[in-house]
């Protein structure tokens, strides 16, 4: 976690933060017209940027994703919900590099074998789910957008984009980023370290458990409430209040704890 603040001691890292934010915003803004939920989300092929940049730029990508999302929100979506958007995108750019650190502080960013591919899939899916749940939880909390639909849309969009476009970008940019000396490990030296393996495993388990719990409770609640005919108690049990308090909130807490441990 200390690396998230120590990056500001390095001019190159601040530049990479700005680069990530600029790339993310520039790829989001052109798609503002492809709206899924007016004022809150749209089709986002640019969602691949935080994950790929996280592997290359580390903590700079976490901050860059947060500020890039805020910049994008200035085009038609700026509001109190933007704070939750910043947080969700922050952890979206935070989780991948923490996962990759477990391969070693100097492990190359490439998908050269099965282990690399599995590691990337774990990083991308965990980050996508944590991002979707955290943003939807916040917007649902303030009564802006129902949790279920928004969480599903963000999670599915992020997973598909990162798994389809991410490997190609890593293959294309990886050698160049390394040759230009822009990998965060080289810039920050030993100030960014991975968590002990046991803690990391527990942390990732919590992130996955929290994400699955929140999504499962929300979708189950939506299904039960929609299909409850002459069984009003089912609709009541699986009401909005129930799935928010009994499912999504504990799930969100598990995600936060997991992020602290990895």
C-alpha positions as CSV (number, residue, x, y, z in Angstrom):
1,X,0.0,0.0,0.0
2,X,2.9,2.4,0.7
3,X,3.7,2.4,-3.0
4,X,0.4,4.2,-3.7
5,X,1.8,7.3,-2.0
6,X,5.5,6.9,-2.7
7,X,4.9,7.1,-6.4
8,X,4.5,10.9,-5.9
9,X,8.3,11.0,-5.1
10,X,9.1,10.0,-8.7
11,X,8.5,12.4,-11.5
12,X,8.3,9.6,-14.1
13,X,5.5,8.0,-12.1
14,X,3.5,11.2,-12.0
15,X,3.9,11.4,-15.8
16,X,2.7,7.8,-16.1
17,X,-0.3,8.6,-13.9
18,X,-1.2,11.5,-16.2
19,X,-0.6,9.3,-19.2
20,X,-2.9,6.6,-17.9
21,X,-5.6,9.1,-17.0
22,X,-5.4,10.7,-20.4
23,X,-5.5,7.5,-22.3
24,X,-8.5,6.2,-20.3
25,X,-10.5,9.4,-20.6
26,X,-9.7,9.8,-24.3
27,X,-10.9,6.3,-25.0
28,X,-14.1,6.7,-22.9
29,X,-15.3,10.0,-24.2
30,X,-15.9,9.0,-27.9
31,X,-18.2,6.2,-26.7
32,X,-20.4,8.5,-24.5
33,X,-23.0,8.2,-27.1
34,X,-23.3,4.4,-26.8
35,X,-25.3,4.7,-23.5
36,X,-26.4,1.7,-21.5
37,X,-27.7,3.7,-18.4
38,X,-28.1,7.4,-19.2
39,X,-25.9,9.5,-17.1
40,X,-24.0,6.6,-15.5
41,X,-22.5,4.1,-17.9
42,X,-22.0,3.3,-21.5
43,X,-20.1,0.7,-23.7
44,X,-16.4,1.0,-22.7
45,X,-13.8,-0.6,-24.8
46,X,-11.4,1.7,-23.0
47,X,-11.8,-0.4,-19.9
48,X,-8.8,-2.4,-20.9
49,X,-6.5,0.6,-20.2
50,X,-6.5,0.4,-16.3
51,X,-5.7,-3.3,-16.3
52,X,-2.9,-3.2,-18.9
53,X,-1.4,0.0,-17.5
54,X,-1.6,-1.5,-14.0
55,X,0.8,-4.3,-15.1
56,X,3.2,-1.8,-16.6
57,X,2.9,1.3,-14.4
58,X,1.7,-0.2,-11.1
59,X,0.3,2.3,-8.6
60,X,0.4,5.1,-11.2
61,X,-2.3,3.2,-13.1
62,X,-4.6,3.0,-10.0
63,X,-4.5,6.7,-9.6
64,X,-4.7,7.3,-13.3
65,X,-7.8,5.1,-13.7
66,X,-9.5,7.1,-10.9
67,X,-8.7,10.5,-12.4
68,X,-9.3,9.3,-15.9
69,X,-12.8,8.2,-15.0
70,X,-13.4,11.5,-13.3
71,X,-12.3,13.4,-16.5
72,X,-14.6,11.2,-18.6
73,X,-17.5,12.0,-16.3
74,X,-17.1,15.7,-17.1
75,X,-18.8,14.8,-20.4
76,X,-22.3,14.4,-19.3
77,X,-22.0,12.2,-16.1
78,X,-20.4,14.3,-13.4
79,X,-22.2,14.1,-10.1
80,X,-21.9,12.7,-6.6
81,X,-21.8,9.2,-8.1
82,X,-18.5,10.2,-9.7
83,X,-16.8,9.7,-6.3
84,X,-17.9,6.1,-6.3
85,X,-16.7,5.8,-9.9
86,X,-13.3,7.1,-8.9
87,X,-13.0,4.6,-6.1
88,X,-14.2,1.7,-8.2
89,X,-11.8,2.5,-11.0
90,X,-9.0,3.0,-8.4
91,X,-9.2,-0.6,-7.2
92,X,-9.7,-1.6,-10.9
93,X,-6.2,-0.3,-11.6
94,X,-4.9,-1.5,-8.2
95,X,-5.6,-5.2,-8.1
96,X,-3.8,-6.3,-11.4
97,X,-0.3,-5.2,-10.5
98,X,-0.7,-6.6,-6.9
99,X,-1.5,-9.9,-8.4
100,X,1.4,-9.8,-10.9
101,X,3.8,-8.9,-8.1
102,X,3.4,-12.5,-6.7
103,X,5.4,-13.7,-9.7
104,X,8.3,-11.7,-8.4
105,X,9.3,-8.0,-8.3
106,X,11.1,-8.3,-11.6
107,X,8.8,-10.7,-13.4
108,X,8.3,-9.6,-17.0
109,X,4.9,-8.5,-18.1
110,X,4.1,-11.1,-20.8
111,X,1.7,-13.9,-21.4
112,X,4.3,-16.5,-22.4
113,X,2.9,-19.6,-20.7
114,X,-0.1,-21.1,-18.9
115,X,0.9,-19.6,-15.6
116,X,1.1,-16.1,-17.1
117,X,-2.3,-16.5,-18.7
118,X,-4.0,-17.9,-15.6
119,X,-2.4,-15.1,-13.5
120,X,-3.7,-12.5,-16.0
121,X,-7.2,-14.0,-16.0
122,X,-7.3,-14.0,-12.2
123,X,-6.1,-10.4,-12.1
124,X,-8.6,-9.2,-14.8
125,X,-11.6,-10.9,-13.5
126,X,-11.0,-10.0,-9.8
127,X,-10.4,-6.4,-10.8
128,X,-13.5,-6.3,-13.0
129,X,-15.8,-7.8,-10.4
130,X,-14.5,-5.5,-7.6
131,X,-14.9,-2.4,-9.8
132,X,-18.5,-3.3,-10.8
133,X,-19.6,-4.2,-7.3
134,X,-18.1,-1.1,-5.7
135,X,-19.5,1.4,-8.2
136,X,-22.9,-0.2,-8.2
137,X,-22.9,-0.4,-4.4
138,X,-22.2,3.3,-4.1
139,X,-24.8,4.4,-6.7
140,X,-27.4,2.1,-5.3
141,X,-26.7,3.4,-1.8
142,X,-27.5,7.0,-2.9
143,X,-30.5,5.8,-4.8
144,X,-29.2,6.7,-8.2
145,X,-29.1,3.3,-10.0
146,X,-30.3,-0.2,-9.0
147,X,-27.4,-2.3,-7.9
148,X,-28.2,-5.5,-9.9
149,X,-28.2,-4.1,-13.4
150,X,-25.3,-1.7,-13.0
151,X,-23.0,-4.3,-11.3
152,X,-23.8,-6.8,-14.0
153,X,-23.2,-4.4,-16.9
154,X,-19.9,-3.0,-15.5
155,X,-18.5,-6.5,-14.5
156,X,-19.4,-8.2,-17.8
157,X,-18.1,-5.2,-19.9
158,X,-14.8,-5.1,-18.1
159,X,-14.3,-8.9,-18.1
160,X,-14.9,-9.2,-21.9
161,X,-12.9,-6.1,-22.8
162,X,-9.9,-7.0,-20.7
163,X,-9.8,-10.7,-21.7
164,X,-10.3,-9.9,-25.5
165,X,-8.2,-6.8,-25.9
166,X,-5.7,-7.1,-23.0
167,X,-3.4,-9.9,-24.3
168,X,-2.9,-8.2,-27.6
169,X,-2.0,-4.8,-26.0
170,X,0.4,-6.6,-23.6
171,X,2.1,-8.3,-26.5
172,X,2.3,-5.1,-28.5
173,X,3.3,-2.7,-25.8
174,X,5.2,-4.9,-23.3
175,X,8.6,-4.9,-25.1
176,X,8.4,-1.2,-25.9
177,X,7.5,-0.2,-22.3
178,X,10.4,-2.3,-21.0
179,X,12.9,-0.9,-23.6
180,X,11.9,2.6,-22.7
181,X,12.5,2.0,-19.0
182,X,8.9,2.8,-18.0
183,X,8.1,-0.3,-15.9
184,X,7.2,0.9,-12.4
185,X,9.6,-1.6,-10.7
186,X,12.5,0.0,-12.5
187,X,11.5,3.5,-11.6
188,X,10.5,2.9,-8.0
189,X,13.1,0.3,-7.2
190,X,12.3,-1.9,-4.1
191,X,9.6,0.4,-2.7
192,X,6.8,-1.6,-4.2
193,X,6.7,-5.1,-2.8
194,X,4.1,-7.9,-3.0
195,X,2.4,-9.2,0.1
196,X,3.5,-12.5,1.7
197,X,2.0,-15.4,-0.4
198,X,-0.4,-16.5,2.4
199,X,-1.8,-13.1,2.9
200,X,-2.2,-12.6,-0.8
201,X,-4.1,-15.8,-1.2
202,X,-6.4,-14.9,1.6
203,X,-6.9,-11.4,0.1
204,X,-7.7,-12.7,-3.3
205,X,-10.1,-15.2,-1.8
206,X,-11.9,-12.4,0.0
207,X,-12.1,-10.3,-3.2
208,X,-13.7,-13.2,-5.1
209,X,-15.9,-14.2,-2.2
210,X,-17.1,-10.6,-1.8
211,X,-17.8,-10.1,-5.5
212,X,-19.6,-13.4,-6.0
213,X,-21.6,-12.8,-2.8
214,X,-22.8,-9.4,-3.8
215,X,-23.6,-10.4,-7.4
216,X,-25.3,-13.6,-6.4
217,X,-27.5,-12.0,-3.7
218,X,-28.4,-9.1,-6.0
219,X,-29.3,-11.3,-9.0
220,X,-31.1,-13.9,-6.9
221,X,-33.1,-11.1,-5.2
222,X,-34.0,-9.6,-8.5
223,X,-35.1,-12.9,-9.9
224,X,-37.2,-13.8,-6.9
225,X,-38.8,-10.4,-6.7
226,X,-39.6,-10.4,-10.4
227,X,-41.0,-13.9,-10.5
228,X,-42.8,-14.0,-7.2
229,X,-46.5,-14.5,-8.1
230,X,-48.9,-14.8,-5.3
231,X,-45.9,-15.3,-3.0
232,X,-45.5,-11.8,-1.6
233,X,-43.3,-13.0,1.2
234,X,-40.7,-14.0,-1.4
235,X,-40.6,-10.6,-2.9
236,X,-40.3,-9.1,0.6
237,X,-37.5,-11.4,1.7
238,X,-35.5,-10.7,-1.5
239,X,-36.4,-7.0,-1.5
240,X,-33.9,-4.2,-2.3
241,X,-33.2,-3.6,1.3
242,X,-32.5,-7.2,2.0
243,X,-30.0,-7.8,-0.8
244,X,-28.3,-4.5,-0.2
245,X,-27.8,-5.0,3.5
246,X,-27.5,-8.8,3.7
247,X,-25.6,-9.4,0.5
248,X,-24.0,-6.5,-1.2
249,X,-22.7,-4.6,1.8
250,X,-20.9,-7.6,3.4
251,X,-19.6,-8.4,0.0
252,X,-18.2,-4.9,-0.4
253,X,-16.6,-5.2,3.0
254,X,-14.9,-8.5,1.9
255,X,-13.6,-6.8,-1.2
256,X,-12.1,-3.9,0.8
257,X,-10.4,-6.3,3.2
258,X,-9.1,-8.3,0.3
259,X,-7.6,-5.2,-1.3
260,X,-5.8,-4.4,1.9
261,X,-4.3,-7.8,2.2
262,X,-3.0,-8.3,-1.4
